Amino acid sequence: MKKMGAGEFKAKCLAVLDSVAKEHETVYITKRGKLVAALVPPPETNDDLVASLRGSVVFEDDIVSPVDEKWEVGE
């Protein structure tokens, strides 16, 4: 487990990103000693990412045309 301060992460951001991708090791980022973020490596393949989204999108035919129903607004 690697930890680094936000200031150090800011200065070395691109190198840290490359390291996480290459070594597949999570880096925890802290501010004043408190954990604020975790930089985690991506899944081994994009298939895992796509599979995790499967079924999460709903297609609707027309969402911008007016509806035929009258709405009442209460006060």
Helices and strands as residue ranges (DSSP letters): E 2-5, H 6-23, E 27-31, E 34-39, H 46-53
